[in-house]
Amino acid sequence: MPWILLITAGLLEVVWAFFMKQSEGFTKLGPSIITIVTMIASFVLLAVSMKTLPLGTAYTIWTGIGAVGAFVVGITILGEGANATRIVAAFLIVAGLILMKISSNG
C-alpha cells in the first residue's frame, strides 16, 4: 500500500506542475486552485508513504516520477523540444528509480 500511495503522490506532482505552468504565475484562478489542491494531496500521500518507506527511497521516487512525468507532459502536451540528450537523461532517471525500488526494504 505505501508504494501505491507513493506512486499516486508522484503522479499528483506531475499534475500540479502542469497546472502551475497553466496558472501563469498564479494569475489564473482555476489552474492555481488545482495546483494548490493537488500539491497538498501529493505532500500528504508522500508523508503517509514515509511512515513505512525509507526517506531516501520515498523522496527519490516521488521527485523522479515528478521530474520524468513533467518532462513527458512538457513534450507531449506543451510541445517542448525533445533531443537525444534530454531523452537519455530521462531514461537515466527512470533507471535510477528502478534501482532505488529494487534496493529498497519497504
N, CA, C and O atoms as a GROMACS GRO file, in nm:
protein
  424
    1MET      N    1   0.080  -0.121   0.000
    1MET     CA    2   0.000   0.000   0.000
    1MET      C    3   0.085   0.128   0.000
    1MET      O    4   0.049   0.224  -0.069
    2PRO      N    5   0.197   0.134   0.075
    2PRO     CA    6   0.275   0.257   0.071
    2PRO      C    7   0.330   0.288  -0.068
    2PRO      O    8   0.345   0.405  -0.103
    3TRP      N    9   0.359   0.186  -0.147
    3TRP     CA   10   0.408   0.209  -0.283
    3TRP      C   11   0.299   0.268  -0.371
    3TRP      O   12   0.326   0.355  -0.454
    4ILE      N   13   0.177   0.222  -0.354
    4ILE     CA   14   0.065   0.277  -0.432
    4ILE      C   15   0.046   0.424  -0.396
    4ILE      O   16   0.026   0.508  -0.484
    5LEU      N   17   0.051   0.454  -0.266
    5LEU     CA   18   0.038   0.593  -0.223
    5LEU      C   19   0.152   0.679  -0.278
    5LEU      O   20   0.129   0.792  -0.322
    6LEU      N   21   0.273   0.625  -0.276
    6LEU     CA   22   0.389   0.699  -0.325
    6LEU      C   23   0.379   0.726  -0.475
    6LEU      O   24   0.407   0.837  -0.520
    7ILE      N   25   0.340   0.627  -0.552
    7ILE     CA   26   0.325   0.645  -0.696
    7ILE      C   27   0.215   0.746  -0.726
    7ILE      O   28   0.229   0.831  -0.814
    8THR      N   29   0.105   0.737  -0.651
    8THR     CA   30  -0.003   0.835  -0.669
    8THR      C   31   0.046   0.975  -0.634
    8THR      O   32   0.013   1.071  -0.704
    9ALA      N   33   0.124   0.988  -0.528
    9ALA     CA   34   0.181   1.118  -0.489
    9ALA      C   35   0.269   1.172  -0.601
    9ALA      O   36   0.265   1.292  -0.631
   10GLY      N   37   0.349   1.085  -0.662
   10GLY     CA   38   0.434   1.128  -0.773
   10GLY      C   39   0.355   1.173  -0.894
   10GLY      O   40   0.389   1.272  -0.958
   11LEU      N   41   0.248   1.100  -0.924
   11LEU     CA   42   0.162   1.139  -1.037
   11LEU      C   43   0.093   1.272  -1.010
   11LEU      O   44   0.078   1.355  -1.100
   12LEU      N   45   0.052   1.293  -0.885
   12LEU     CA   46  -0.008   1.422  -0.850
   12LEU      C   47   0.094   1.535  -0.861
   12LEU      O   48   0.057   1.650  -0.888
   13GLU      N   49   0.220   1.504  -0.839
   13GLU     CA   50   0.324   1.605  -0.857
   13GLU      C   51   0.330   1.651  -1.002
   13GLU      O   52   0.349   1.769  -1.030
   14VAL      N   53   0.312   1.557  -1.094
   14VAL     CA   54   0.309   1.592  -1.236
   14VAL      C   55   0.189   1.682  -1.264
   14VAL      O   56   0.200   1.780  -1.338
   15VAL      N   57   0.075   1.648  -1.205
   15VAL     CA   58  -0.048   1.728  -1.226
   15VAL      C   59  -0.027   1.871  -1.175
   15VAL      O   60  -0.057   1.967  -1.245
   16TRP      N   61   0.026   1.883  -1.053
   16TRP     CA   62   0.040   2.019  -1.002
   16TRP      C   63   0.146   2.098  -1.076
   16TRP      O   64   0.134   2.220  -1.090
   17ALA      N   65   0.249   2.033  -1.124
   17ALA     CA   66   0.350   2.104  -1.203
   17ALA      C   67   0.290   2.157  -1.333
   17ALA      O   68   0.315   2.270  -1.372
   18PHE      N   69   0.209   2.072  -1.399
   18PHE     CA   70   0.144   2.114  -1.523
   18PHE      C   71   0.051   2.233  -1.498
   18PHE      O   72   0.055   2.332  -1.571
   19PHE      N   73  -0.032   2.222  -1.394
   19PHE     CA   74  -0.126   2.330  -1.369
   19PHE      C   75  -0.058   2.455  -1.314
   19PHE      O   76  -0.110   2.566  -1.331
   20MET      N   77   0.056   2.440  -1.250
   20MET     CA   78   0.132   2.558  -1.209
   20MET      C   79   0.177   2.635  -1.333
   20MET      O   80   0.171   2.758  -1.336
   21LYS      N   81   0.221   2.563  -1.435
   21LYS     CA   82   0.258   2.626  -1.561
   21LYS      C   83   0.137   2.697  -1.623
   21LYS      O   84   0.148   2.809  -1.673
   22GLN      N   85   0.021   2.628  -1.618
   22GLN     CA   86  -0.101   2.685  -1.675
   22GLN      C   87  -0.152   2.806  -1.597
   22GLN      O   88  -0.224   2.889  -1.651
   23SER      N   89  -0.114   2.816  -1.468
   23SER     CA   90  -0.162   2.926  -1.385
   23SER      C   91  -0.096   3.060  -1.419
   23SER      O   92  -0.139   3.165  -1.372
   24GLU      N   93   0.010   3.054  -1.500
   24GLU     CA   94   0.084   3.174  -1.539
   24GLU      C   95   0.124   3.258  -1.418
   24GLU      O   96   0.087   3.375  -1.405
   25GLY      N   97   0.200   3.194  -1.329
   25GLY     CA   98   0.247   3.264  -1.210
   25GLY      C   99   0.137   3.289  -1.108
   25GLY      O  100   0.139   3.390  -1.038
   26PHE      N  101   0.041   3.199  -1.101
   26PHE     CA  102  -0.074   3.209  -1.011
   26PHE      C  103  -0.161   3.330  -1.042
   26PHE      O  104  -0.220   3.390  -0.952
   27THR      N  105  -0.168   3.367  -1.169
   27THR     CA  106  -0.255   3.478  -1.208
   27THR      C  107  -0.388   3.428  -1.262
   27THR      O  108  -0.480   3.508  -1.282
   28LYS      N  109  -0.402   3.298  -1.285
   28LYS     CA  110  -0.529   3.238  -1.330
   28LYS      C  111  -0.585   3.154  -1.216
   28LYS      O  112  -0.518   3.063  -1.167
   29LEU      N  113  -0.707   3.184  -1.175
   29LEU     CA  114  -0.765   3.123  -1.055
   29LEU      C  115  -0.781   2.972  -1.066
   29LEU      O  116  -0.736   2.899  -0.977
   30GLY      N  117  -0.846   2.923  -1.172
   30GLY     CA  118  -0.874   2.780  -1.185
   30GLY      C  119  -0.748   2.694  -1.177
   30GLY      O  120  -0.739   2.606  -1.091
   31PRO      N  121  -0.650   2.718  -1.264
   31PRO     CA  122  -0.527   2.640  -1.256
   31PRO      C  123  -0.452   2.658  -1.123
   31PRO      O  124  -0.385   2.566  -1.076
   32SER      N  125  -0.464   2.776  -1.063
   32SER     CA  126  -0.398   2.800  -0.934
   32SER      C  127  -0.459   2.712  -0.825
   32SER      O  128  -0.387   2.654  -0.744
   33ILE      N  129  -0.591   2.702  -0.824
   33ILE     CA  130  -0.659   2.618  -0.724
   33ILE      C  131  -0.623   2.472  -0.745
   33ILE      O  132  -0.593   2.401  -0.648
   34ILE      N  133  -0.624   2.425  -0.870
   34ILE     CA  134  -0.588   2.286  -0.898
   34ILE      C  135  -0.444   2.260  -0.853
   34ILE      O  136  -0.415   2.155  -0.796
   35THR      N  137  -0.356   2.355  -0.878
   35THR     CA  138  -0.216   2.341  -0.835
   35THR      C  139  -0.208   2.321  -0.684
   35THR      O  140  -0.143   2.227  -0.637
   36ILE      N  141  -0.272   2.407  -0.609
   36ILE     CA  142  -0.263   2.402  -0.463
   36ILE      C  143  -0.326   2.275  -0.407
   36ILE      O  144  -0.269   2.212  -0.318
   37VAL      N  145  -0.442   2.237  -0.458
   37VAL     CA  146  -0.511   2.117  -0.408
   37VAL      C  147  -0.429   1.992  -0.437
   37VAL      O  148  -0.411   1.908  -0.349
   38THR      N  149  -0.380   1.979  -0.560
   38THR     CA  150  -0.304   1.859  -0.594
   38THR      C  151  -0.167   1.859  -0.526
   38THR      O  152  -0.112   1.752  -0.496
   39MET      N  153  -0.113   1.977  -0.500
   39MET     CA  154   0.014   1.986  -0.428
   39MET      C  155  -0.004   1.935  -0.285
   39MET      O  156   0.078   1.856  -0.236
   40ILE      N  157  -0.108   1.979  -0.220
   40ILE     CA  158  -0.135   1.933  -0.083
   40ILE      C  159  -0.159   1.782  -0.081
   40ILE      O  160  -0.105   1.711   0.004
   41ALA      N  161  -0.240   1.733  -0.174
   41ALA     CA  162  -0.268   1.589  -0.180
   41ALA      C  163  -0.140   1.510  -0.204
   41ALA      O  164  -0.120   1.405  -0.143
   42SER      N  165  -0.055   1.559  -0.290
   42SER     CA  166   0.071   1.493  -0.319
   42SER      C  167   0.160   1.485  -0.194
   42SER      O  168   0.217   1.381  -0.164
   43PHE      N  169   0.170   1.597  -0.123
   43PHE     CA  170   0.251   1.600   0.000
   43PHE      C  171   0.194   1.507   0.107
   43PHE      O  172   0.269   1.438   0.176
   44VAL      N  173   0.062   1.505   0.121
   44VAL     CA  174   0.000   1.418   0.222
   44VAL      C  175   0.028   1.272   0.190
   44VAL      O  176   0.066   1.195   0.278
   45LEU      N  177   0.009   1.233   0.064
   45LEU     CA  178   0.035   1.093   0.027
   45LEU      C  179   0.182   1.058   0.043
   45LEU      O  180   0.215   0.947   0.085
   46LEU      N  181   0.271   1.151   0.010
   46LEU     CA  182   0.414   1.127   0.033
   46LEU      C  183   0.441   1.106   0.182
   46LEU      O  184   0.513   1.014   0.219
   47ALA      N  185   0.384   1.190   0.265
   47ALA     CA  186   0.405   1.180   0.410
   47ALA      C  187   0.354   1.047   0.464
   47ALA      O  188   0.420   0.985   0.547
   48VAL      N  189   0.238   1.005   0.418
   48VAL     CA  190   0.182   0.877   0.465
   48VAL      C  191   0.270   0.761   0.420
   48VAL      O  192   0.295   0.669   0.497
   49SER      N  193   0.318   0.766   0.297
   49SER     CA  194   0.404   0.657   0.248
   49SER      C  195   0.535   0.652   0.326
   49SER      O  196   0.595   0.546   0.340
   50MET      N  197   0.580   0.768   0.376
   50MET     CA  198   0.705   0.774   0.452
   50MET      C  199   0.693   0.713   0.591
   50MET      O  200   0.794   0.694   0.659
   51LYS      N  201   0.572   0.683   0.635
   51LYS     CA  202   0.557   0.612   0.762
   51LYS      C  203   0.621   0.475   0.753
   51LYS      O  204   0.670   0.421   0.853
   52THR      N  205   0.621   0.417   0.633
   52THR     CA  206   0.672   0.282   0.612
   52THR      C  207   0.801   0.280   0.531
   52THR      O  208   0.894   0.207   0.564
   53LEU      N  209   0.807   0.360   0.428
   53LEU     CA  210   0.922   0.358   0.337
   53LEU      C  211   1.034   0.448   0.389
   53LEU      O  212   1.008   0.548   0.456
   54PRO      N  213   1.159   0.413   0.359
   54PRO     CA  214   1.271   0.499   0.399
   54PRO      C  215   1.264   0.635   0.331
   54PRO      O  216   1.218   0.647   0.217
   55LEU      N  217   1.309   0.737   0.401
   55LEU     CA  218   1.307   0.874   0.349
   55LEU      C  219   1.374   0.884   0.212
   55LEU      O  220   1.315   0.936   0.118
   56GLY      N  221   1.496   0.834   0.202
   56GLY     CA  222   1.570   0.845   0.076
   56GLY      C  223   1.500   0.779  -0.040
   56GLY      O  224   1.498   0.833  -0.151
   57THR      N  225   1.443   0.663  -0.016
   57THR     CA  226   1.370   0.592  -0.122
   57THR      C  227   1.244   0.668  -0.161
   57THR      O  228   1.222   0.694  -0.279
   58ALA      N  229   1.163   0.703  -0.062
   58ALA     CA  230   1.035   0.769  -0.090
   58ALA      C  231   1.055   0.902  -0.162
   58ALA      O  232   0.989   0.929  -0.262
   59TYR      N  233   1.145   0.983  -0.111
   59TYR     CA  234   1.166   1.115  -0.170
   59TYR      C  235   1.224   1.105  -0.311
   59TYR      O  236   1.186   1.180  -0.400
   60THR      N  237   1.317   1.013  -0.330
   60THR     CA  238   1.378   0.995  -0.462
   60THR      C  239   1.274   0.949  -0.564
   60THR      O  240   1.269   1.002  -0.675
   61ILE      N  241   1.193   0.853  -0.527
   61ILE     CA  242   1.089   0.803  -0.618
   61ILE      C  243   0.988   0.914  -0.650
   61ILE      O  244   0.951   0.934  -0.765
   62TRP      N  245   0.946   0.987  -0.547
   62TRP     CA  246   0.847   1.094  -0.565
   62TRP      C  247   0.899   1.202  -0.660
   62TRP      O  248   0.830   1.240  -0.754
   63THR      N  249   1.020   1.250  -0.635
   63THR     CA  250   1.074   1.354  -0.721
   63THR      C  251   1.104   1.301  -0.861
   63THR      O  252   1.090   1.374  -0.960
   64GLY      N  253   1.146   1.176  -0.870
   64GLY     CA  254   1.176   1.116  -1.001
   64GLY      C  255   1.053   1.103  -1.088
   64GLY      O  256   1.054   1.136  -1.206
   65ILE      N  257   0.944   1.054  -1.026
   65ILE     CA  258   0.818   1.044  -1.101
   65ILE      C  259   0.776   1.183  -1.148
   65ILE      O  260   0.733   1.202  -1.262
   66GLY      N  261   0.788   1.281  -1.058
   66GLY     CA  262   0.750   1.418  -1.094
   66GLY      C  263   0.837   1.474  -1.205
   66GLY      O  264   0.787   1.539  -1.298
   67ALA      N  265   0.967   1.450  -1.196
   67ALA     CA  266   1.060   1.505  -1.297
   67ALA      C  267   1.037   1.443  -1.434
   67ALA      O  268   1.024   1.514  -1.534
   68VAL      N  269   1.033   1.311  -1.439
   68VAL     CA  270   1.014   1.244  -1.568
   68VAL      C  271   0.874   1.268  -1.621
   68VAL      O  272   0.854   1.289  -1.741
   69GLY      N  273   0.776   1.266  -1.531
   69GLY     CA  274   0.638   1.293  -1.574
   69GLY      C  275   0.622   1.432  -1.631
   69GLY      O  276   0.557   1.450  -1.734
   70ALA      N  277   0.681   1.531  -1.565
   70ALA     CA  278   0.673   1.669  -1.616
   70ALA      C  279   0.746   1.681  -1.749
   70ALA      O  280   0.702   1.755  -1.838
   71PHE      N  281   0.857   1.610  -1.762
   71PHE     CA  282   0.931   1.609  -1.888
   71PHE      C  283   0.843   1.554  -2.001
   71PHE      O  284   0.835   1.613  -2.109
   72VAL      N  285   0.776   1.442  -1.976
   72VAL     CA  286   0.689   1.380  -2.077
   72VAL      C  287   0.571   1.471  -2.110
   72VAL      O  288   0.537   1.489  -2.227
   73VAL      N  289   0.508   1.529  -2.007
   73VAL     CA  290   0.396   1.620  -2.031
   73VAL      C  291   0.443   1.742  -2.109
   73VAL      O  292   0.373   1.789  -2.200
   74GLY      N  293   0.559   1.793  -2.076
   74GLY     CA  294   0.613   1.908  -2.149
   74GLY      C  295   0.628   1.879  -2.297
   74GLY      O  296   0.597   1.964  -2.382
   75ILE      N  297   0.677   1.760  -2.328
   75ILE     CA  298   0.696   1.724  -2.470
   75ILE      C  299   0.563   1.696  -2.538
   75ILE      O  300   0.536   1.748  -2.646
   76THR      N  301   0.480   1.612  -2.475
   76THR     CA  302   0.359   1.564  -2.542
   76THR      C  303   0.244   1.664  -2.543
   76THR      O  304   0.168   1.670  -2.639
   77ILE      N  305   0.232   1.743  -2.438
   77ILE     CA  306   0.118   1.835  -2.429
   77ILE      C  307   0.157   1.979  -2.458
   77ILE      O  308   0.083   2.052  -2.525
   78LEU      N  309   0.273   2.020  -2.410
   78LEU     CA  310   0.313   2.160  -2.425
   78LEU      C  311   0.404   2.185  -2.545
   78LEU      O  312   0.439   2.300  -2.573
   79GLY      N  313   0.440   2.079  -2.615
   79GLY     CA  314   0.520   2.096  -2.735
   79GLY      C  315   0.665   2.136  -2.711
   79GLY      O  316   0.727   2.197  -2.798
   80GLU      N  317   0.718   2.104  -2.594
   80GLU     CA  318   0.858   2.136  -2.566
   80GLU      C  319   0.950   2.043  -2.646
   80GLU      O  320   0.911   1.933  -2.685
   81GLY      N  321   1.069   2.089  -2.669
   81GLY     CA  322   1.164   2.014  -2.751
   81GLY      C  323   1.214   1.887  -2.683
   81GLY      O  324   1.228   1.880  -2.561
   82ALA      N  325   1.240   1.789  -2.767
   82ALA     CA  326   1.297   1.662  -2.718
   82ALA      C  327   1.415   1.626  -2.806
   82ALA      O  328   1.398   1.588  -2.922
   83ASN      N  329   1.535   1.639  -2.750
   83ASN     CA  330   1.652   1.596  -2.826
   83ASN      C  331   1.709   1.470  -2.760
   83ASN      O  332   1.664   1.430  -2.652
   84ALA      N  333   1.805   1.411  -2.823
   84ALA     CA  334   1.860   1.284  -2.775
   84ALA      C  335   1.916   1.296  -2.634
   84ALA      O  336   1.897   1.206  -2.552
   85THR      N  337   1.983   1.404  -2.604
   85THR     CA  338   2.043   1.421  -2.471
   85THR      C  339   1.936   1.427  -2.362
   85THR      O  340   1.950   1.364  -2.258
   86ARG      N  341   1.831   1.502  -2.385
   86ARG     CA  342   1.722   1.511  -2.287
   86ARG      C  343   1.654   1.376  -2.267
   86ARG      O  344   1.621   1.340  -2.154
   87ILE      N  345   1.634   1.302  -2.375
   87ILE     CA  346   1.569   1.171  -2.365
   87ILE      C  347   1.658   1.073  -2.289
   87ILE      O  348   1.609   0.998  -2.205
   88VAL      N  349   1.788   1.073  -2.318
   88VAL     CA  350   1.880   0.985  -2.244
   88VAL      C  351   1.879   1.023  -2.096
   88VAL      O  352   1.880   0.934  -2.010
   89ALA      N  353   1.878   1.150  -2.065
   89ALA     CA  354   1.875   1.194  -1.926
   89ALA      C  355   1.750   1.142  -1.855
   89ALA      O  356   1.757   1.096  -1.741
   90ALA      N  357   1.635   1.149  -1.922
   90ALA     CA  358   1.511   1.098  -1.863
   90ALA      C  359   1.520   0.947  -1.840
   90ALA      O  360   1.476   0.898  -1.737
   91PHE      N  361   1.576   0.875  -1.936
   91PHE     CA  362   1.593   0.730  -1.919
   91PHE      C  363   1.685   0.699  -1.802
   91PHE      O  364   1.662   0.602  -1.729
   92LEU      N  365   1.788   0.778  -1.783
   92LEU     CA  366   1.878   0.757  -1.669
   92LEU      C  367   1.806   0.780  -1.537
   92LEU      O  368   1.831   0.708  -1.440
   93ILE      N  369   1.719   0.878  -1.532
   93ILE     CA  370   1.639   0.900  -1.410
   93ILE      C  371   1.551   0.778  -1.384
   93ILE      O  372   1.545   0.729  -1.271
   94VAL      N  373   1.484   0.728  -1.487
   94VAL     CA  374   1.399   0.610  -1.472
   94VAL      C  375   1.482   0.490  -1.426
   94VAL      O  376   1.438   0.414  -1.340
   95ALA      N  377   1.600   0.473  -1.483
   95ALA     CA  378   1.687   0.363  -1.440
   95ALA      C  379   1.722   0.377  -1.293
   95ALA      O  380   1.725   0.278  -1.220
   96GLY      N  381   1.749   0.498  -1.248
   96GLY     CA  382   1.778   0.523  -1.108
   96GLY      C  383   1.660   0.490  -1.018
   96GLY      O  384   1.677   0.435  -0.910
   97LEU      N  385   1.540   0.524  -1.064
   97LEU     CA  386   1.419   0.492  -0.987
   97LEU      C  387   1.400   0.342  -0.974
   97LEU      O  388   1.363   0.292  -0.867
   98ILE      N  389   1.424   0.271  -1.083
   98ILE     CA  390   1.411   0.124  -1.079
   98ILE      C  391   1.513   0.066  -0.982
   98ILE      O  392   1.479  -0.021  -0.901
   99LEU      N  393   1.635   0.112  -0.988
   99LEU     CA  394   1.738   0.063  -0.895
   99LEU      C  395   1.703   0.096  -0.751
   99LEU      O  396   1.727   0.015  -0.661
  100MET      N  397   1.647   0.214  -0.728
  100MET     CA  398   1.607   0.252  -0.592
  100MET      C  399   1.498   0.159  -0.540
  100MET      O  400   1.502   0.117  -0.425
  101LYS      N  401   1.401   0.127  -0.625
  101LYS     CA  402   1.293   0.035  -0.585
  101LYS      C  403   1.349  -0.103  -0.557
  101LYS      O  404   1.314  -0.165  -0.456
  102ILE      N  405   1.435  -0.154  -0.644
  102ILE     CA  406   1.492  -0.287  -0.627
  102ILE      C  407   1.572  -0.296  -0.498
  102ILE      O  408   1.570  -0.399  -0.431
  103SER      N  409   1.642  -0.190  -0.464
  103SER     CA  410   1.730  -0.193  -0.346
  103SER      C  411   1.658  -0.157  -0.216
  103SER      O  412   1.718  -0.160  -0.109
  104SER      N  413   1.528  -0.124  -0.225
  104SER     CA  414   1.454  -0.080  -0.107
  104SER      C  415   1.407  -0.196  -0.021
  104SER      O  416   1.377  -0.304  -0.072
  105ASN      N  417   1.401  -0.173   0.108
  105ASN     CA  418   1.349  -0.272   0.202
  105ASN      C  419   1.198  -0.260   0.219
  105ASN      O  420   1.135  -0.353   0.269
  106GLY      N  421   1.140  -0.145   0.178
  106GLY     CA  422   1.000  -0.118   0.206
  106GLY      C  423   0.902  -0.179   0.115
  106GLY      O  424   0.782  -0.160   0.132
   0.00000   0.00000   0.00000
